[in-house]
Every structure is written in C-alpha cells, then in structure tokens.
C-alpha cells in the first residue's frame, strides 16, 4: 500500500524511492558565464546568434588554446607562417592584436603577449559584418589585396577592362559636292598608300592624307558618271566603274588610264580586287572577272543574281568571293566553279554590306537593307548562320578591323548612325552620329585606326575608332586632322 506521502503527491513510486530522488536541478548557473557574454538580461530567451567567422573573436571563446599545439614555435619563419595561415583561414581580424592570447596562456604560441584578456570586448565581437574601413590587413594575401571579400576567389580572372573611349565627334570633315545619295553605288576607297579616292559626279578626286593635297584623277565627261572606285591592294592602280558599264584602270601616280574593259550592259556599281583578278558587279545582274594580263575584256562571267549586284568582297586568302544583290541573296563563289558554292537567302532586303574576318578563315559578315536591318554572320565552310543582330536601321556598309576583333557598320533609314561592335559578343562599343543623311560609303585607313564615311549630305567625315597595332608607327599628324572644314575639290 502506498505511503501517505506518495498519495499526497499523486505519484506511484516504487518501494524504497522517495520524492527527493526526483528533484530537478536548475542549469541556470551552468550557463551564467555564457549568458553574461551575450546579454545582461536573464529573463529573456532567443535563438542563438552565430556571427560570421571573419568577424568573430574566436579567442574570446577560448577556441584557440584547444586548437593550437602546445609545443613552442621554432624560431625563424614558422611564426609568420602560422599568423599568415590563420589570417587566410579565419579572416584578417583573427590575427589582429585584439585576438592575441593573454600573457601566461596555455597556448605557447611564441607571439607577443597582449594586455587584453579572452573576455575583453573587441570591436567586432557580435557584429554580423566586418568593418573593412577600420581593419588593416596583416596578411600580404589579405582580401583588400586579393580584391574579394573572403580571401578566396572563385573567379581568378582579372577585373574587366574599362570600355575603350571612342571620340563621338569626327576628327575632320570634308565637303564633297555631288557625292551621290545612291544605295547601290560604291564611290569611296582608301588605298594602302594612304590616298583617298572619291567619285564626285563625273570626276574622280584623290586626297592624300599625309599632306591633305587634292588632285583630279579623271573626268568621264558629261554623258557618263562614276559609279564605283576600288584600289588595287598595292595602292598604285585604281579601277573605276562607270554608268555606261565600263571598267577603267588608271595609274594613280601618273594620272594615266592604262586599260578600258567592257562587258556589262549597264552601270558597274561595285568592284573588288584580289591579288590578280578584278571582279565587277553590275545592274545587269552579272559578275565579270577581269584579268589585266590577258587581252579580252573578261575571263569569266558569274551568273546567279536575279537583280542588281551591289556588294562584292574577296576573302583575304583570295579563295572565295562573296556577292550581294538587290534580290536579297548572298552568294559565295570560288575560283574553280562558275556556279555559287553557297546561296544564303536569310536576308529580306538588298545585301550591299559585306566583310570578311581578317582574324578567322571562312568567317563572313553581311548586312541587309531597310526591310531587313540585320547583320548576319556565316561560316562559309558549311554555310551555317552563326549569329544575327537586328541593328534597328538599314545596314549600308560593314568593315572588320584588322587591329582588333571588332566591326564597324554604317546605317541609313532611319538613324543614319555609325556603330562599333565587339565580336563575337556583338556588344556595342560606340554609336557615332553626325551625318544628316544615309551613311552610304565607308573606307578604312591603311593603319586600321581611322574610318572615313560619306553620305548624301555631301560630306566626308573621318573618325578615330580603332586602336593601333602594337609596335606600329602611327600616321604623322601633318594636317590630316587639322580642325575646320575644307573641300575635296
């Protein structure tokens, strides 16, 4: 039978066990030391606060003495190495004097003693983030030197370079009276000998960039007009396409015509040289291949376009010829066939703008007219389209820089702007404005740094857009970039 004491409490206890055996002990005294660190109030309870490791004062919790070996540190570089290792593992604040063990501690670190005790308050004791402005890194590999927050970098690449600054104003402006506002013509070209050729009405003028001198090369007469000009790669001869369908070749140094070739039924709006062949495209939809070493007007005819041919460019290795037409087609030809090896029909407007990459073989870029507005990139080895960018306006010209992997494009309706792009990301580097009409003409200086643009507003504008090649001597500034506005004739 239960004792009266057990009955009074309502508990059934085994015989020989009294109520004192079940006395509960309070643990408040066990946590008195810790609670005094976190808050002076003992009546409130809250979740634990776990500060970040780099901001915590781990010495205050006496963790260091249990982690460190008790053997004394040898003289030499071990002490510095140990301090460096702690700083990189636990943050720069861990090795600060505030965290040093008190004198007489059991760690035996061999470092200088500090007057602060393990329980002495420090500036970052219970702070969630480290105050970087007040902390001075003790480690040569501290976060401030490495450039990241925790001393460990997941991305070891250097910080991105700031974008290159491109002047938004032209370096020089030339008046070009009678510069035609015709999308299908190509009447501006810059030679490798630093001479700019411009077709103005019935005449061709040569402007020497080194001294800004202008001379008239030829006058076709009142019944003809200049539709295209193109220098040879050596820069000593220039070809001229006329509205009558002729192709003339002139010696620029002597201002003397050396050859006239026929074959086209109507105007010759585009020309392209490789090392020995001159290709001409016409409104008669044909492309003629001319060889100055033979007496005939042309050696072959390429038939493939259904409308006027307005774009022609040879690849840098002379193996492929790209042609664009008003039939929205981009065709690629080689030297061994009379038929195109590629027919690219993704453009929805006339294809005048064509350029080959000087940095990657078989990489071709083309631009479409008002109804298309896209720059498209092609792999001519398999005919695949690599990318397409909608520029928002008619693409009139494209030129690939030989100095850097960037492309410049000129535009017509409706922005009349000049745009500079990085390849292959096609991120915009700069947008240049100044022409009041379509920017129909584009040529690049022989050093690859400057472009000249022409428009129906009868001006030629020179822009510094590309960086120079390392170790290359820049063109001397002898009147080329003189301020003001002059005429080309």
C-alpha positions in Angstrom: 0.0 0.0 0.0 1.3 3.4 -1.0 2.7 5.6 1.7 0.7 8.7 2.7 3.4 10.8 1.2 3.1 9.2 -2.2 -0.6 9.6 -2.1 -0.4 13.2 -1.4 1.7 14.0 -4.5 -0.3 11.7 -6.8 2.7 9.7 -7.9 3.1 5.9 -7.8 6.7 5.4 -6.7 8.4 2.0 -6.2 9.1 0.9 -2.8 12.3 2.4 -1.3 12.2 5.5 -3.5 11.1 8.8 -2.1 10.2 12.1 -3.7 13.6 13.6 -3.1 15.1 11.3 -5.7 13.1 13.1 -8.4 14.3 16.6 -7.5 15.1 18.7 -10.7 18.3 20.7 -10.8 18.4 24.1 -12.5 21.0 24.8 -15.1 21.0 28.5 -14.9 24.2 28.5 -13.0 25.9 26.4 -15.7 25.2 29.0 -18.4 25.8 32.0 -16.3 29.2 32.6 -17.8 27.9 32.4 -21.4 24.8 34.5 -20.8 26.9 37.2 -19.4 28.6 37.5 -22.7 25.5 37.8 -24.8 23.1 39.9 -22.8 22.9 41.3 -19.2 19.2 40.2 -19.1 18.5 36.7 -17.8 14.8 36.8 -18.2 14.6 36.7 -22.0 15.4 33.8 -24.3 16.2 34.0 -28.0 17.7 32.0 -30.8 21.5 31.6 -31.0 23.5 34.3 -32.8 26.2 32.8 -34.9 28.4 35.5 -36.3 30.5 35.1 -39.5 33.9 33.6 -38.8 35.9 36.5 -40.2 34.1 38.9 -37.8 34.0 36.7 -34.7 36.6 36.9 -31.9 37.2 33.2 -31.5 39.8 33.8 -28.8 37.1 35.1 -26.6 35.6 31.6 -26.6 38.9 30.1 -25.8 38.9 28.1 -29.0 42.5 28.9 -29.9 44.1 27.3 -26.9 42.4 23.9 -27.7 43.3 24.0 -31.4 46.9 25.1 -31.2 49.7 22.7 -30.4 51.3 23.2 -27.0 54.8 22.8 -28.3 56.7 26.1 -28.7 57.1 27.5 -32.1 60.6 27.3 -33.5 62.5 30.4 -34.3 62.5 31.6 -37.9 59.6 31.8 -40.3 57.2 29.5 -38.6 55.6 32.2 -36.5 55.0 34.4 -39.6 53.7 31.4 -41.5 51.3 30.5 -38.7 50.0 34.0 -38.5 49.6 34.1 -42.3 47.7 30.8 -42.3 45.3 32.0 -39.6 44.6 35.2 -41.4 43.8 33.4 -44.6 41.6 30.8 -43.0 39.8 32.8 -40.4 40.0 36.4 -41.8 42.3 39.3 -41.3 40.8 40.2 -38.0 41.8 36.8 -36.5 45.4 37.8 -36.5 44.9 41.3 -35.1 46.4 42.2 -31.7 42.9 42.1 -30.2 42.9 38.4 -30.7 46.3 37.6 -29.3 46.4 35.2 -26.3 46.9 36.8 -22.9 50.2 36.5 -21.3 50.7 33.3 -19.5 48.1 31.5 -21.6 48.5 27.8 -22.2 48.8 28.0 -26.0 52.5 28.6 -26.1 52.4 30.5 -29.4 55.6 32.3 -29.1 53.9 35.6 -30.2 54.0 38.8 -28.4 51.7 38.9 -25.4 48.6 41.2 -25.3 47.2 43.0 -22.3 43.7 42.1 -23.2 42.0 39.1 -21.7 40.0 36.4 -23.5 36.8 38.1 -22.3 37.9 41.7 -23.2 35.4 43.4 -25.6 36.5 43.9 -29.2 35.0 46.0 -31.9 33.7 43.0 -33.9 32.6 40.7 -31.1 28.9 40.2 -32.1 28.8 42.1 -35.4 27.5 40.3 -38.4 29.8 42.0 -40.9 33.4 43.2 -40.6 34.0 46.9 -40.7 36.5 47.0 -43.6 37.2 50.6 -43.1 38.7 50.1 -39.7 40.5 46.9 -40.3 44.0 46.9 -41.7 45.1 43.6 -43.3 48.1 41.9 -41.7 48.4 39.3 -44.4 50.1 40.0 -47.8 47.2 38.0 -49.2 44.5 39.9 -47.4 41.1 40.4 -49.0 41.8 44.0 -49.8 44.8 42.9 -51.9 43.1 40.0 -53.5 40.0 42.1 -54.3 37.4 39.8 -52.8 35.5 39.6 -49.5 36.7 36.4 -48.0 40.3 36.0 -49.3 39.3 33.1 -51.6 38.4 33.9 -55.1 36.1 31.6 -57.1 37.0 33.6 -60.3 40.7 34.1 -60.6 40.3 36.2 -63.8 41.4 39.9 -63.6 38.8 42.6 -63.3 37.2 43.6 -66.6 38.9 46.3 -68.5 37.0 49.6 -68.8 35.5 50.1 -72.2 37.7 51.9 -74.7 36.9 55.5 -75.2 35.9 56.4 -78.7 35.6 60.1 -79.7 32.0 60.9 -80.6 33.0 63.7 -82.9 34.8 63.4 -86.3 38.4 64.5 -86.5 37.9 66.1 -89.8 35.1 66.9 -92.2 35.5 67.4 -96.0 32.9 68.9 -98.2 32.2 66.6 -101.1 29.9 68.3 -103.7 27.9 65.9 -105.9 28.5 62.9 -103.7 25.6 60.8 -104.8 22.8 59.6 -102.5 22.5 56.1 -104.1 22.5 53.0 -102.0 23.8 50.8 -104.8 27.0 52.7 -105.6 30.5 52.4 -104.0 32.5 55.6 -104.8 34.9 55.9 -101.8 38.0 53.9 -101.2 41.3 54.3 -99.2 44.5 52.9 -100.6 47.3 51.2 -98.9 49.5 54.2 -99.8 47.2 56.5 -97.7 45.4 58.1 -100.6 41.6 58.5 -100.6 39.7 58.2 -103.9 36.3 59.7 -104.2 33.9 59.7 -107.1 32.0 63.0 -107.4 29.7 63.2 -110.3 31.7 62.6 -113.5 35.1 63.0 -111.8 37.4 61.1 -109.5 39.5 63.0 -107.0 42.5 61.8 -105.0 43.1 63.2 -101.5 46.5 62.5 -100.0 46.1 62.0 -96.2 49.7 62.9 -95.3 49.5 66.4 -96.7 45.8 67.0 -97.4 46.5 67.7 -101.0 43.8 67.1 -103.6 44.2 66.3 -107.3 41.7 65.3 -110.0 42.4 61.9 -111.5 40.0 62.0 -114.3 36.8 63.4 -115.8 34.5 60.9 -117.6 32.6 63.7 -119.5 29.1 65.0 -119.4 27.5 61.8 -120.7 29.0 59.4 -118.1 29.4 59.3 -114.3 31.4 57.5 -111.6 29.5 54.5 -110.0 32.4 52.7 -108.2 36.1 53.0 -107.4 38.5 50.4 -106.0 42.2 50.5 -105.4 44.5 47.5 -106.0 46.0 46.0 -102.9 49.4 47.6 -103.7 47.7 51.0 -103.9 49.3 52.1 -107.2 46.4 51.4 -109.6 42.7 52.3 -109.2 39.8 50.8 -111.1 36.7 52.9 -111.9 33.2 51.6 -112.8 31.0 53.8 -115.0 27.4 54.3 -115.6 27.9 53.0 -119.2 29.1 49.6 -117.9 32.8 50.2 -118.5 35.6 49.3 -116.1 38.7 51.6 -116.4 42.1 51.0 -114.8 44.2 54.1 -114.0 47.8 54.6 -112.9 47.3 56.9 -109.9 50.8 58.2 -109.7 50.8 59.4 -113.4 47.1 60.1 -113.6 47.1 57.9 -116.8 44.5 55.4 -117.9 46.1 52.1 -118.7 43.1 49.9 -119.6 39.3 50.0 -120.5 37.3 46.9 -120.4 33.7 46.3 -121.4 31.2 43.5 -121.0 28.4 45.0 -118.8 25.2 46.2 -120.4 24.6 48.9 -117.8 26.2 50.7 -114.8 29.0 49.0 -112.9 28.2 49.8 -109.2 30.7 47.6 -107.4 34.3 46.5 -107.8 36.6 44.1 -105.9 40.3 43.2 -106.4 42.2 40.2 -105.2 45.9 39.8 -105.9 45.4 39.4 -109.7 41.7 39.4 -110.6 39.3 42.4 -110.7 35.7 41.5 -110.2 32.9 43.8 -111.3 29.2 43.7 -110.4 26.5 45.5 -112.5 22.8 46.3 -112.7 22.7 43.7 -115.5 22.9 41.1 -112.6 26.2 39.7 -113.8 29.7 39.5 -112.2 32.6 39.7 -114.6 36.1 38.5 -113.8 38.8 40.7 -115.4 42.5 39.7 -115.7 44.8 42.5 -116.9 47.3 40.0 -118.1 45.0 38.9 -121.0 43.7 41.0 -123.9 40.0 40.0 -123.5 37.6 42.2 -121.6 36.9 39.5 -119.1 37.9 35.9 -118.5 34.7 34.5 -116.9 31.1 35.5 -116.1 29.4 34.6 -112.9 25.6 34.3 -113.2 23.5 33.8 -110.1 21.8 37.0 -109.0 18.3 37.9 -110.2 18.8 41.7 -109.6 21.5 44.3 -109.4 24.8 43.3 -107.9 25.7 45.9 -105.2 28.1 44.1 -102.9 31.4 42.3 -103.7 34.3 41.2 -101.4 37.2 38.8 -101.9 38.3 36.8 -98.9 41.8 37.6 -97.6 43.2 34.4 -99.0 41.8 35.0 -102.5 39.9 31.7 -102.4 36.3 32.9 -102.1 34.3 35.8 -103.5 31.1 37.0 -101.7 28.5 38.9 -103.6 25.3 40.6 -102.5 22.4 41.8 -104.6 19.1 43.6 -104.7 17.5 40.1 -104.9 18.2 39.7 -101.1 20.7 37.0 -101.9 24.2 36.5 -100.5 26.2 34.2 -102.8 29.7 32.7 -102.2 31.9 31.7 -105.2 35.3 30.1 -105.6 37.9 30.1 -108.3 37.1 26.7 -109.6 33.4 26.9 -110.4 31.0 29.1 -112.5 28.2 28.4 -110.0 28.0 29.7 -106.4 29.1 27.2 -103.8 26.7 28.8 -101.3 23.3 30.5 -101.7 22.4 32.3 -98.5 18.8 33.7 -98.6 18.0 34.6 -95.0 18.2 38.4 -95.7 14.9 40.0 -96.5 16.4 43.1 -98.2 19.2 44.1 -100.5 22.7 42.9 -99.4 25.3 45.6 -100.0 27.3 45.4 -96.8 29.8 42.5 -96.9 33.1 42.0 -95.0 35.4 39.0 -94.3 37.1 38.5 -91.0 40.8 39.0 -91.1 41.1 37.0 -87.8 39.3 33.8 -88.7 39.2 32.0 -92.0 35.8 31.3 -93.5 34.0 33.9 -91.3 31.8 36.3 -93.3 29.5 39.1 -92.2 26.7 40.6 -94.2 24.1 43.4 -93.7 20.6 43.8 -95.1 18.7 46.9 -96.2 15.7 48.7 -94.8 13.4 45.7 -94.7 16.0 43.5 -93.0 18.3 45.7 -90.8 20.2 42.7 -89.6 23.9 41.9 -89.5 24.4 38.2 -90.1 27.5 36.0 -89.6 28.3 32.9 -91.7 30.6 30.0 -91.6 31.3 29.6 -95.3 32.9 26.1 -94.9 29.4 24.7 -94.1 27.0 27.5 -94.9 25.7 27.8 -91.3 24.5 31.1 -89.9 26.4 31.8 -86.7 24.5 34.8 -85.4 22.1 37.5 -86.4 21.8 41.0 -84.8 18.9 43.4 -85.6 20.5 46.9 -85.7 17.3 48.8 -86.0 18.1 50.6 -89.3 19.3 49.9 -92.8 22.8 48.4 -93.0 24.8 50.2 -95.7 28.4 49.1 -95.0 30.5 46.8 -92.9 34.2 46.8 -92.2 36.1 44.4 -90.0 39.1 45.9 -88.1 42.4 44.3 -88.7 43.8 45.6 -85.4 41.2 44.2 -83.1 38.3 41.8 -83.4 35.7 44.5 -83.9 33.3 45.5 -86.7 32.1 48.9 -87.7 28.7 49.3 -89.5 27.1 52.4 -91.2 23.4 52.8 -91.4 20.7 54.6 -93.3 17.0 54.8 -92.6 16.2 55.9 -90.0 19.1 56.6 -87.7 21.9 57.5 -90.1 24.4 56.4 -87.5 27.8 54.6 -87.3 28.0 51.7 -84.9 31.1 49.9 -83.5 30.7 46.3 -82.3 32.8 43.8 -80.4 32.9 40.3 -82.0 31.7 37.7 -81.1 29.6 39.2 -78.3 28.3 42.0 -80.5 28.3 44.3 -77.6 28.2 47.9 -78.7 31.4 49.9 -78.2 30.2 53.2 -79.5 27.5 54.9 -81.6 28.5 57.9 -83.7 26.2 60.4 -85.3 26.8 63.5 -87.4 25.6 62.7 -90.9 22.2 64.1 -91.8 21.5 61.5 -94.5 22.2 57.8 -95.1 25.8 56.8 -94.4 26.3 55.1 -97.8 30.1 55.0 -98.1 32.8 53.6 -95.8 36.6 53.1 -96.1 39.4 52.3 -93.6 42.8 53.9 -93.4 45.9 51.7 -94.1 46.9 51.8 -90.4 43.5 50.5 -89.5 42.8 53.2 -86.9 40.6 55.6 -88.8 37.5 55.3 -91.0 36.0 57.7 -93.4 32.3 57.8 -94.0 30.3 59.5 -96.8 26.7 60.4 -97.1 24.2 62.1 -99.3 24.7 65.2 -97.2 27.8 65.7 -99.4 30.3 65.4 -96.6 33.1 63.0 -95.8 33.8 62.5 -92.1 36.9 61.0 -90.5 36.5 59.1 -87.2 39.2 57.6 -85.0 37.5 54.3 -83.9 40.1 51.6 -83.7 43.2 51.2 -81.6 46.6 51.0 -83.1 48.6 47.8 -83.6 51.4 47.4 -81.1 54.8 48.5 -82.3 53.3 50.1 -85.3 54.3 53.6 -86.3 51.2 55.9 -86.4 50.5 58.2 -89.3 52.1 61.6 -88.7 49.6 64.4 -87.9 50.7 66.7 -90.7 47.5 68.5 -91.5 45.4 65.3 -91.8 43.4 66.1 -88.6 43.5 69.9 -88.8 40.4 71.3 -87.4 37.9 73.0 -89.6 36.1 72.1 -92.7 37.6 72.0 -96.2 36.6 70.8 -99.6 37.8 67.8 -101.5 37.7 69.8 -104.8 
